Amino acid sequence: MRFCIPVLTLALSFGCAPQSDKPGGAEPITDATSGEAGGAMASSIESGVSGFNPPKGPDDTFAFGPLGDGPDLPPSCYSFDPPVWVDSDLDEYPDVESTATISCAVTVTNGEFTLESTYVVLDLAPGVPDFNFTSSYDGLHSFAGTINADEPGEEFEGQADFHDIGSDTATEAGNVFSIQQARDTGVDVFNAAGNPVYRTQETTGWSLSYTPGSVWGRGVGIVPGDVTVAGAWGVDVRAGEFHQRSNSSVVTISPLQVVDDVTCPTHIVGGQVRATFSENGETAMLDVTWLGCGQSQASFTPSGG
């Protein structure tokens, strides 16, 4: 039995796929799980591309939402150190290390969220208006209440702990702007007795390079252009005796076409990436193709296929 709750991170959606009969088998991804895996990877890339938008500072409070489609947070949940971020070169990054923190509890229909997050950002070249910064984030968000299962009537009382830890380092070279991203995102689900029911973990370690199609500078949102992705992506799912771990190397087959926030909130409207999984001397491939805004399609090639 597999469990999902409405605001789970993208990694858990992979775990809600039909389960493989081969825990840790030779094929890290199967036909049964490739669609969910492709959707998870697409969501991670879309999230990564959003890093080319301005940072989330005191004047952009509600963009710093910890759960994406989770509850809206009141201003009292946020604090900033220093209270006013100093940006002498007006490139949207603070001259000194600056921190945004979320700490509060929010009640929703079927339970309560406890939210604890820290986001730290620093301009690596203060005084020079460029794309050159480092940031880090560390969040632990817990939900306690009714957890919805993947089949009607299987709801149960329990707790889900979401963790999100990572860092970004940004650089620019001519008209190419790059972010090196490292991220560890996961969900642990427990029943009312505190016993583990489900665990999923997603890791990324890749570089995204953005080539805008027109003049682009900090302080404005993404403009139409191309993004390429290269690096590593993996997911690890555990539920009872079931365990599947899949690690891959990711390359860009066709540059990702990105557009502004208004045209597409998730930015990517076209392009293709490929994840290659190698285990026990066998290789499988997962291609993800964007057909439009928020529309991605996964195509799986098993080992020997």
C-alpha contacts under 8 A as a table, 3 or more apart, distances in Angstrom:
res1	aa1	res2	aa2	distance
1	M	150	D	7.90
2	R	15	G	7.23
2	R	16	C	5.73
2	R	149	A	6.58
2	R	150	D	6.21
2	R	198	Y	7.82
2	R	239	A	7.59
3	F	16	C	6.53
3	F	147	I	7.56
3	F	148	N	6.56
3	F	149	A	4.28
3	F	150	D	5.47
3	F	198	Y	7.66
4	C	8	L	6.94
4	C	12	L	7.09
4	C	13	S	7.34
4	C	16	C	6.64
4	C	147	I	7.04
4	C	148	N	5.71
4	C	149	A	5.33
4	C	150	D	5.98
5	I	8	L	5.67
5	I	147	I	5.51
5	I	148	N	5.10
5	I	149	A	7.12
6	P	148	N	7.66
7	V	67	L	6.97
7	V	68	G	7.90
7	V	69	D	6.05
7	V	70	G	5.57
8	L	11	A	7.79
8	L	12	L	6.12
8	L	13	S	7.47
8	L	162	F	7.87
8	L	187	V	7.63
9	T	12	L	5.85
9	T	13	S	7.28
9	T	67	L	7.52
9	T	162	F	7.65
9	T	185	T	7.98
9	T	186	G	7.59
9	T	187	V	7.45
10	L	13	S	5.33
10	L	14	F	7.18
10	L	39	G	7.96
10	L	40	A	5.25
10	L	43	S	6.80
10	L	44	S	7.71
11	A	14	F	5.54
11	A	15	G	7.08
11	A	40	A	5.98
11	A	185	T	7.49
11	A	186	G	6.79
11	A	187	V	7.73
11	A	200	T	6.45
11	A	201	Q	6.57
11	A	202	E	5.86
11	A	235	V	7.22
12	L	15	G	5.02
12	L	16	C	6.53
12	L	186	G	7.88
12	L	187	V	6.89
12	L	200	T	6.14
13	S	16	C	5.18
13	S	17	A	7.15
13	S	36	E	6.39
13	S	40	A	7.03
14	F	17	A	5.72
14	F	33	T	6.92
14	F	36	E	4.68
14	F	37	A	5.34
14	F	39	G	7.92
14	F	40	A	6.49
15	G	18	P	7.98
15	G	19	Q	7.86
15	G	36	E	7.95
15	G	200	T	7.10
15	G	237	V	6.22
16	C	36	E	8.00
16	C	150	D	7.17
17	A	32	A	6.96
17	A	33	T	5.56
17	A	36	E	6.38
18	P	32	A	5.95
18	P	33	T	6.52
19	Q	32	A	7.37
19	Q	33	T	7.41
19	Q	242	F	7.82
20	S	23	P	6.73
20	S	30	T	7.29
20	S	32	A	7.36
20	S	33	T	7.90
22	K	25	G	4.78
23	P	242	F	5.62
23	P	243	H	4.88
23	P	244	Q	5.28
24	G	27	E	7.97
24	G	28	P	6.91
24	G	243	H	6.13
24	G	244	Q	4.89
24	G	245	R	6.14
25	G	28	P	6.42
25	G	244	Q	7.61
26	A	279	E	6.03
26	A	280	N	5.92
26	A	282	E	6.80
27	E	30	T	6.39
27	E	277	F	7.99
27	E	279	E	7.03
27	E	282	E	7.24
27	E	283	T	7.49
27	E	284	A	6.83
27	E	302	P	7.16
27	E	303	S	6.91
28	P	244	Q	7.01
28	P	245	R	6.34
28	P	246	S	4.76
28	P	247	N	7.53
28	P	277	F	6.62
28	P	278	S	7.74
28	P	279	E	7.04
28	P	284	A	7.71
29	I	33	T	6.31
29	I	34	S	6.04
29	I	37	A	7.89
29	I	246	S	6.51
29	I	277	F	7.79
29	I	284	A	7.47
29	I	302	P	7.96
30	T	33	T	5.37
30	T	34	S	5.83
30	T	300	F	7.96
30	T	302	P	7.27
31	D	34	S	5.25
31	D	35	G	7.64
31	D	300	F	6.64
31	D	302	P	7.84
32	A	35	G	7.31
33	T	36	E	5.55
33	T	37	A	6.08
34	S	37	A	4.95
34	S	38	G	5.88
34	S	286	L	7.20
34	S	298	A	6.84
34	S	299	S	7.49
34	S	300	F	6.23
35	G	38	G	5.16
35	G	39	G	6.21
35	G	297	Q	7.61
35	G	298	A	5.52
35	G	299	S	7.66
36	E	39	G	5.03
36	E	40	A	6.12
37	A	40	A	5.05
37	A	41	M	6.21
38	G	41	M	5.18
38	G	42	A	6.07
38	G	286	L	7.09
38	G	287	D	7.52
38	G	288	V	5.97
38	G	297	Q	7.28
38	G	298	A	5.17
39	G	42	A	5.06
39	G	43	S	6.17
39	G	296	S	6.96
39	G	297	Q	7.60
39	G	298	A	7.28
40	A	43	S	5.20
40	A	44	S	6.33
41	M	44	S	5.06
41	M	45	I	6.27
41	M	233	W	7.61
42	A	45	I	5.16
42	A	46	E	6.17
42	A	288	V	7.02
42	A	296	S	6.94
43	S	46	E	5.06
43	S	47	S	6.10
44	S	47	S	5.03
44	S	48	G	6.13
45	I	48	G	4.89
45	I	49	V	6.18
46	E	49	V	5.15
46	E	50	S	6.53
46	E	266	T	5.85
46	E	267	H	7.00
46	E	268	I	6.76
47	S	50	S	5.32
47	S	51	G	7.32
47	S	266	T	7.62
48	G	51	G	5.56
48	G	181	Q	7.62
48	G	208	L	7.53
49	V	52	F	5.96
49	V	208	L	7.29
49	V	227	V	7.89
49	V	267	H	7.49
50	S	53	N	5.55
50	S	266	T	7.58
50	S	267	H	7.61
51	G	54	P	7.46
51	G	55	P	7.59
51	G	179	I	7.70
52	F	210	Y	7.97
52	F	221	G	7.38
52	F	222	I	6.34
53	N	218	R	7.91
53	N	219	G	7.85
53	N	220	V	6.96
53	N	221	G	4.84
53	N	222	I	5.75
54	P	92	E	6.36
54	P	218	R	6.51
54	P	219	G	5.58
54	P	220	V	6.54
54	P	221	G	6.44
55	P	92	E	6.68
55	P	93	Y	7.06
56	K	59	D	7.71
56	K	60	D	5.34
56	K	61	T	6.52
56	K	63	A	6.29
56	K	64	F	5.77
57	G	60	D	5.22
57	G	61	T	6.25
57	G	85	W	7.43
57	G	100	A	7.05
58	P	61	T	5.43
58	P	80	F	6.77
58	P	83	P	7.50
58	P	84	V	7.02
58	P	85	W	7.37
58	P	100	A	7.65
60	D	63	A	5.78
60	D	64	F	7.34
61	T	64	F	5.73
61	T	75	P	7.76
61	T	78	Y	7.60
62	F	65	G	6.00
62	F	73	L	7.44
65	G	68	G	5.90
65	G	72	D	7.73
65	G	73	L	7.65
66	P	70	G	7.70
66	P	115	L	7.88
66	P	117	S	7.33
66	P	139	G	7.68
66	P	141	H	7.94
67	L	70	G	4.76
67	L	71	P	7.51
71	P	106	V	7.43
71	P	108	V	7.46
73	L	77	C	6.50
73	L	106	V	7.56
74	P	77	C	5.80
74	P	78	Y	7.94
75	P	78	Y	5.70
76	S	79	S	7.73
77	C	102	I	5.37
77	C	103	S	5.39
77	C	104	C	5.27
78	Y	100	A	7.08
78	Y	101	T	5.64
78	Y	102	I	4.76
78	Y	103	S	6.68
79	S	83	P	7.63
79	S	100	A	5.92
79	S	101	T	5.25
79	S	102	I	6.66
80	F	83	P	4.93
80	F	84	V	7.59
80	F	98	S	7.55
80	F	99	T	5.67
80	F	100	A	4.65
80	F	101	T	6.29
81	D	84	V	7.49
81	D	85	W	7.93
81	D	98	S	5.72
81	D	99	T	5.12
81	D	100	A	6.63
82	P	85	W	6.15
82	P	98	S	6.18
82	P	99	T	7.17
85	W	94	P	5.57
85	W	95	D	7.83
85	W	98	S	6.78
86	V	94	P	5.24
86	V	95	D	5.88
86	V	96	V	7.40
87	D	90	L	5.35
87	D	91	D	7.02
87	D	92	E	6.45
87	D	93	Y	5.99
87	D	94	P	4.64
87	D	95	D	5.46
87	D	126	P	7.70
88	S	94	P	7.80
88	S	95	D	6.82
88	S	126	P	7.04
88	S	127	G	6.06
89	D	126	P	6.54
89	D	127	G	4.81
89	D	128	V	5.78
89	D	129	P	5.13
90	L	93	Y	7.45
90	L	129	P	6.39
90	L	219	G	7.68
91	D	128	V	7.94
91	D	129	P	4.87
91	D	130	D	6.26
91	D	131	F	7.57
91	D	217	G	7.77
91	D	218	R	5.08
91	D	219	G	6.12
92	E	218	R	6.22
92	E	219	G	5.56
93	Y	121	V	7.23
93	Y	122	L	6.31
93	Y	123	D	5.12
93	Y	133	F	7.13
94	P	97	E	6.79
94	P	98	S	6.63
94	P	121	V	7.15
94	P	122	L	5.66
94	P	123	D	5.54
94	P	126	P	7.68
95	D	122	L	6.43
95	D	123	D	5.44
95	D	124	L	7.98
95	D	125	A	7.99
95	D	126	P	5.17
95	D	127	G	7.91
96	V	122	L	5.87
96	V	123	D	7.02
97	E	120	V	6.78
97	E	121	V	5.79
97	E	122	L	4.65
97	E	123	D	7.68
98	S	120	V	5.61
98	S	121	V	5.54
98	S	122	L	6.47
99	T	118	T	6.84
99	T	119	Y	5.58
99	T	120	V	4.45
99	T	121	V	6.61
100	A	118	T	5.87
100	A	119	Y	5.12
100	A	120	V	6.49
101	T	116	E	7.51
101	T	117	S	5.59
101	T	118	T	4.54
101	T	119	Y	6.33
102	I	115	L	6.60
102	I	116	E	5.43
102	I	117	S	4.98
102	I	118	T	6.52
103	S	114	T	7.76
103	S	115	L	5.45
103	S	116	E	4.71
103	S	117	S	6.72
104	C	114	T	6.03
104	C	115	L	5.41
104	C	116	E	6.99
105	A	112	E	6.89
105	A	113	F	5.50
105	A	114	T	4.39
105	A	115	L	6.02
106	V	112	E	5.70
106	V	113	F	5.13
106	V	114	T	6.57
106	V	115	L	7.95
107	T	111	G	6.11
107	T	112	E	4.35
107	T	113	F	6.29
108	V	111	G	5.43
108	V	112	E	5.72
108	V	113	F	7.57
110	N	145	G	5.74
110	N	146	T	5.45
110	N	147	I	8.00
111	G	143	F	6.91
111	G	144	A	5.54
111	G	145	G	4.06
111	G	146	T	6.32
112	E	143	F	5.62
112	E	144	A	5.48
112	E	145	G	6.51
113	F	141	H	6.86
113	F	142	S	5.53
113	F	143	F	4.48
113	F	144	A	6.64
114	T	141	H	5.66
114	T	142	S	5.12
114	T	143	F	6.48
115	L	139	G	7.83
115	L	140	L	6.54
115	L	141	H	4.54
115	L	142	S	6.58
116	E	139	G	5.70
116	E	140	L	5.40
116	E	141	H	5.93
117	S	137	Y	7.26
117	S	138	D	5.70
117	S	139	G	4.00
117	S	140	L	6.30
117	S	141	H	7.72
118	T	137	Y	5.55
118	T	138	D	5.33
118	T	139	G	6.22
119	Y	135	S	7.23
119	Y	136	S	5.79
119	Y	137	Y	4.42
119	Y	138	D	6.72
120	V	135	S	5.36
120	V	136	S	5.24
120	V	137	Y	6.35
121	V	133	F	7.28
121	V	134	T	5.83
121	V	135	S	4.17
121	V	136	S	6.62
122	L	133	F	5.67
122	L	134	T	5.52
122	L	135	S	6.37
123	D	126	P	5.59
123	D	132	N	6.32
123	D	133	F	4.48
123	D	134	T	6.71
124	L	132	N	5.60
124	L	133	F	4.84
124	L	134	T	6.84
125	A	128	V	5.69
125	A	129	P	7.96
125	A	130	D	7.69
125	A	132	N	6.40
125	A	133	F	7.43
126	P	129	P	7.57
129	P	218	R	7.78
130	D	172	E	7.44
130	D	217	G	7.73
130	D	218	R	7.21
131	F	170	A	6.21
131	F	171	T	5.56
131	F	172	E	5.72
131	F	177	F	6.99
131	F	218	R	7.04
132	N	169	T	7.54
132	N	170	A	5.05
132	N	171	T	4.70
132	N	172	E	6.77
133	F	169	T	5.92
133	F	170	A	5.25
133	F	171	T	7.16
134	T	167	S	7.40
134	T	168	D	5.62
134	T	169	T	4.44
134	T	170	A	6.29
135	S	167	S	5.56
135	S	168	D	5.19
135	S	169	T	6.57
136	S	165	I	7.70
136	S	166	G	5.66
136	S	167	S	4.07
136	S	168	D	6.29
137	Y	164	D	7.35
137	Y	165	I	5.58
137	Y	166	G	5.43
137	Y	167	S	6.28
138	D	163	H	7.67
138	D	164	D	5.82
138	D	165	I	4.47
138	D	166	G	6.69
139	G	162	F	7.87
139	G	163	H	5.58
139	G	164	D	5.05
139	G	165	I	6.29
140	L	161	D	6.94
140	L	162	F	5.64
140	L	163	H	4.58
140	L	164	D	6.61
141	H	161	D	5.87
141	H	162	F	5.05
141	H	163	H	6.48
142	S	159	Q	6.97
142	S	160	A	5.68
142	S	161	D	4.37
142	S	162	F	6.03
143	F	159	Q	5.50
143	F	160	A	5.15
143	F	161	D	6.43
144	A	157	E	7.71
144	A	158	G	5.88
144	A	159	Q	4.37
144	A	160	A	6.59
145	G	157	E	5.44
145	G	158	G	5.70
145	G	159	Q	6.44
146	T	155	E	6.56
146	T	156	F	5.62
146	T	157	E	4.58
146	T	158	G	6.42
147	I	155	E	5.62
147	I	156	F	5.45
147	I	157	E	5.98
147	I	158	G	6.44
147	I	159	Q	7.63
148	N	154	E	7.04
148	N	155	E	4.59
148	N	156	F	6.84
149	A	152	P	6.96
149	A	153	G	7.79
149	A	154	E	5.28
149	A	155	E	5.10
149	A	156	F	7.56
150	D	154	E	7.50
151	E	154	E	5.93
152	P	155	E	7.31
156	F	191	N	7.29
156	F	192	A	7.97
157	E	191	N	6.27
157	E	192	A	5.51
158	G	189	V	7.36
158	G	190	F	5.53
158	G	191	N	4.24
158	G	192	A	4.46
158	G	193	A	7.84
158	G	194	G	7.55
159	Q	189	V	5.79
159	Q	190	F	5.20
159	Q	191	N	6.47
159	Q	192	A	7.22
159	Q	194	G	7.96
160	A	187	V	6.59
160	A	188	D	5.54
160	A	189	V	4.34
160	A	190	F	6.30
161	D	187	V	5.52
161	D	188	D	5.13
161	D	189	V	6.47
162	F	185	T	7.49
162	F	186	G	5.76
162	F	187	V	4.57
162	F	188	D	6.68
163	H	184	D	7.76
163	H	185	T	5.56
163	H	186	G	5.30
163	H	187	V	6.47
164	D	183	R	7.26
164	D	184	D	5.86
164	D	185	T	4.45
164	D	186	G	6.69
165	I	183	R	5.75
165	I	184	D	5.25
165	I	185	T	6.42
166	G	181	Q	7.40
166	G	182	A	5.31
166	G	183	R	4.11
166	G	184	D	6.14
167	S	181	Q	5.93
167	S	182	A	5.44
167	S	183	R	6.60
168	D	179	I	6.24
168	D	180	Q	5.59
168	D	181	Q	4.67
168	D	182	A	6.64
169	T	179	I	5.49
169	T	180	Q	5.19
169	T	181	Q	6.75
170	A	177	F	7.42
170	A	178	S	5.60
170	A	179	I	4.36
170	A	180	Q	6.42
171	T	177	F	6.02
171	T	178	S	5.38
171	T	179	I	6.56
172	E	175	N	7.29
172	E	176	V	5.79
172	E	177	F	4.37
172	E	178	S	6.06
173	A	176	V	5.37
173	A	177	F	6.49
174	G	177	F	7.95
175	N	211	T	6.11
175	N	212	P	7.27
176	V	209	S	6.43
176	V	210	Y	5.66
176	V	211	T	4.88
176	V	212	P	7.62
177	F	209	S	5.55
177	F	210	Y	5.04
177	F	211	T	6.51
178	S	207	S	6.78
178	S	208	L	5.51
178	S	209	S	4.19
178	S	210	Y	6.07
179	I	207	S	5.61
179	I	208	L	5.32
179	I	209	S	6.55
180	Q	205	G	7.52
180	Q	206	W	5.96
180	Q	207	S	4.36
180	Q	208	L	6.54
181	Q	204	T	7.19
181	Q	205	G	5.64
181	Q	206	W	5.51
181	Q	207	S	6.04
181	Q	208	L	7.81
182	A	203	T	7.58
182	A	204	T	5.50
182	A	205	G	4.42
182	A	206	W	6.73
183	R	202	E	7.94
183	R	203	T	5.53
183	R	204	T	5.10
183	R	205	G	6.57
184	D	201	Q	7.06
184	D	202	E	5.82
184	D	203	T	4.58
184	D	204	T	6.70
185	T	201	Q	5.72
185	T	202	E	5.12
185	T	203	T	6.36
186	G	199	R	7.42
186	G	200	T	5.38
186	G	201	Q	4.08
186	G	202	E	5.96
187	V	198	Y	7.93
187	V	199	R	5.72
187	V	200	T	5.35
187	V	201	Q	6.56
188	D	196	P	7.35
188	D	197	V	7.79
188	D	198	Y	5.89
188	D	199	R	4.53
188	D	200	T	6.66
189	V	196	P	6.05
189	V	197	V	5.47
189	V	198	Y	5.00
189	V	199	R	6.28
190	F	193	A	7.64
190	F	194	G	5.31
190	F	195	N	5.28
190	F	196	P	4.43
190	F	197	V	5.17
190	F	198	Y	7.05
191	N	194	G	5.30
191	N	195	N	5.55
191	N	196	P	6.62
191	N	197	V	6.47
192	A	195	N	7.47
196	P	199	R	7.72
197	V	239	A	6.13
197	V	240	G	6.84
198	Y	237	V	7.80
198	Y	238	R	5.87
198	Y	239	A	4.66
198	Y	240	G	7.30
199	R	237	V	5.91
199	R	238	R	5.11
199	R	239	A	6.50
200	T	235	V	7.19
200	T	236	D	5.54
200	T	237	V	4.45
200	T	238	R	6.28
201	Q	235	V	5.56
201	Q	236	D	5.10
201	Q	237	V	6.60
202	E	233	W	7.56
202	E	234	G	5.70
202	E	235	V	4.36
202	E	236	D	6.48
203	T	232	A	7.98
203	T	233	W	5.73
203	T	234	G	5.24
203	T	235	V	6.37
204	T	231	G	7.80
204	T	232	A	5.68
204	T	233	W	4.54
204	T	234	G	6.60
205	G	231	G	5.76
205	G	232	A	5.02
205	G	233	W	6.49
206	W	229	V	6.80
206	W	230	A	5.45
206	W	231	G	3.86
206	W	232	A	5.59
206	W	233	W	7.64
207	S	229	V	5.77
207	S	230	A	5.48
207	S	231	G	6.18
208	L	227	V	6.51
208	L	228	T	5.64
208	L	229	V	4.69
208	L	230	A	6.82
209	S	227	V	5.35
209	S	228	T	5.29
209	S	229	V	6.69
210	Y	225	G	7.16
210	Y	226	D	5.79
210	Y	227	V	4.44
210	Y	228	T	6.80
211	T	225	G	5.65
211	T	226	D	5.25
211	T	227	V	6.33
212	P	215	V	7.02
212	P	216	W	6.52
212	P	222	I	8.00
212	P	223	V	6.28
212	P	224	P	6.06
212	P	225	G	4.14
212	P	226	D	6.36
213	G	223	V	7.21
213	G	224	P	5.73
213	G	225	G	4.53
213	G	226	D	7.53
214	S	223	V	7.24
214	S	224	P	7.49
214	S	225	G	7.69
216	W	220	V	7.58
216	W	222	I	7.84
216	W	223	V	7.00
217	G	220	V	6.44
218	R	221	G	7.78
221	G	260	D	6.63
221	G	261	D	7.08
222	I	258	V	7.80
222	I	259	V	6.57
222	I	260	D	5.05
222	I	261	D	6.99
222	I	267	H	7.98
223	V	258	V	7.42
223	V	259	V	5.55
223	V	260	D	5.02
224	P	257	Q	7.28
224	P	258	V	5.34
224	P	259	V	4.19
224	P	260	D	6.22
225	G	257	Q	5.96
225	G	258	V	5.44
225	G	259	V	6.76
226	D	255	P	5.75
226	D	256	L	5.36
226	D	257	Q	4.83
226	D	258	V	5.86
227	V	255	P	5.73
227	V	256	L	4.98
227	V	257	Q	6.60
227	V	258	V	7.00
228	T	251	V	7.92
228	T	252	T	5.72
228	T	255	P	5.38
228	T	256	L	6.22
229	V	250	V	7.07
229	V	251	V	5.92
229	V	252	T	5.56
229	V	273	V	7.48
230	A	249	S	7.61
230	A	250	V	5.28
230	A	251	V	4.66
230	A	252	T	6.58
231	G	249	S	5.66
231	G	250	V	5.20
231	G	251	V	6.87
232	A	247	N	7.39
232	A	248	S	5.69
232	A	249	S	4.53
232	A	250	V	5.63
233	W	247	N	5.99
233	W	248	S	5.36
233	W	249	S	6.37
233	W	250	V	6.82
233	W	275	A	7.77
234	G	245	R	7.59
234	G	246	S	5.38
234	G	247	N	4.05
234	G	248	S	5.88
235	V	245	R	5.98
235	V	246	S	5.39
235	V	247	N	6.52
236	D	243	H	7.52
236	D	244	Q	5.88
236	D	245	R	4.31
236	D	246	S	6.31
237	V	242	F	7.86
237	V	243	H	5.68
237	V	244	Q	5.32
237	V	245	R	6.35
238	R	241	E	7.50
238	R	242	F	5.65
238	R	243	H	4.51
238	R	244	Q	6.69
239	A	242	F	5.13
239	A	243	H	6.58
240	G	243	H	7.91
246	S	277	F	6.99
247	N	277	F	6.03
247	N	278	S	7.71
248	S	275	A	5.58
248	S	276	T	5.11
248	S	277	F	4.50
248	S	278	S	7.05
249	S	275	A	5.44
249	S	276	T	5.33
249	S	277	F	6.84
250	V	273	V	6.89
250	V	274	R	5.53
250	V	275	A	4.37
250	V	276	T	6.49
251	V	273	V	5.75
251	V	274	R	5.45
251	V	275	A	6.67
252	T	255	P	6.24
252	T	256	L	7.97
252	T	272	Q	6.23
252	T	273	V	4.34
252	T	274	R	6.25
253	I	271	G	7.61
253	I	272	Q	5.34
253	I	273	V	5.16
253	I	274	R	6.51
254	S	271	G	4.98
254	S	272	Q	4.90
254	S	273	V	6.78
255	P	271	G	5.24
255	P	272	Q	6.67
256	L	268	I	6.44
256	L	269	V	7.44
256	L	270	G	5.54
256	L	271	G	4.09
256	L	272	Q	6.44
257	Q	268	I	5.67
257	Q	269	V	5.68
257	Q	270	G	4.95
257	Q	271	G	5.92
258	V	267	H	5.02
258	V	268	I	4.47
258	V	269	V	6.06
258	V	270	G	7.46
259	V	263	T	6.40
259	V	264	C	6.45
259	V	267	H	5.08
259	V	268	I	6.56
259	V	269	V	7.30
260	D	263	T	5.55
260	D	264	C	6.27
260	D	265	P	7.46
260	D	267	H	6.14
261	D	264	C	5.21
261	D	265	P	4.61
261	D	266	T	7.22
261	D	267	H	6.26
262	V	265	P	6.26
263	T	267	H	7.65
264	C	267	H	4.92
264	C	268	I	7.26
264	C	269	V	7.61
264	C	293	C	5.72
264	C	294	G	7.87
265	P	293	C	7.91
266	T	293	C	6.75
266	T	294	G	6.34
267	H	293	C	6.91
268	I	271	G	7.97
268	I	290	W	7.20
268	I	292	G	7.31
268	I	293	C	5.99
268	I	294	G	7.35
269	V	290	W	5.92
269	V	291	L	6.37
269	V	292	G	4.18
269	V	293	C	4.58
269	V	294	G	7.32
269	V	295	Q	7.68
270	G	289	T	7.02
270	G	290	W	4.52
270	G	291	L	5.59
270	G	292	G	5.87
270	G	293	C	7.87
271	G	289	T	5.83
271	G	290	W	5.56
271	G	291	L	7.86
272	Q	287	D	6.90
272	Q	288	V	5.58
272	Q	289	T	4.34
272	Q	290	W	6.41
273	V	287	D	5.79
273	V	288	V	5.44
273	V	289	T	6.70
274	R	285	M	6.78
274	R	286	L	5.66
274	R	287	D	4.39
274	R	288	V	6.36
275	A	285	M	5.70
275	A	286	L	5.11
275	A	287	D	6.36
276	T	283	T	6.88
276	T	284	A	5.87
276	T	285	M	4.54
276	T	286	L	6.47
277	F	283	T	5.49
277	F	284	A	5.13
277	F	285	M	6.11
278	S	281	G	6.64
278	S	282	E	5.60
278	S	283	T	4.40
278	S	284	A	6.56
279	E	282	E	5.39
279	E	283	T	6.54
282	E	303	S	5.73
282	E	304	G	7.84
283	T	302	P	7.24
283	T	303	S	4.83
283	T	304	G	7.53
284	A	300	F	7.64
284	A	301	T	5.73
284	A	302	P	4.60
284	A	303	S	4.53
284	A	304	G	7.78
285	M	300	F	5.90
285	M	301	T	5.07
285	M	302	P	6.49
285	M	303	S	7.73
286	L	298	A	6.73
286	L	299	S	5.74
286	L	300	F	4.59
286	L	301	T	6.33
287	D	298	A	5.63
287	D	299	S	5.06
287	D	300	F	6.39
288	V	296	S	6.45
288	V	297	Q	5.55
288	V	298	A	4.57
288	V	299	S	6.45
289	T	296	S	5.42
289	T	297	Q	5.20
289	T	298	A	6.52
290	W	293	C	7.55
290	W	294	G	7.75
290	W	295	Q	5.72
290	W	296	S	4.20
290	W	297	Q	6.32
291	L	295	Q	5.47
291	L	296	S	5.82
291	L	297	Q	7.26
292	G	295	Q	5.08
292	G	296	S	7.27
301	T	305	G	5.66
302	P	305	G	5.16
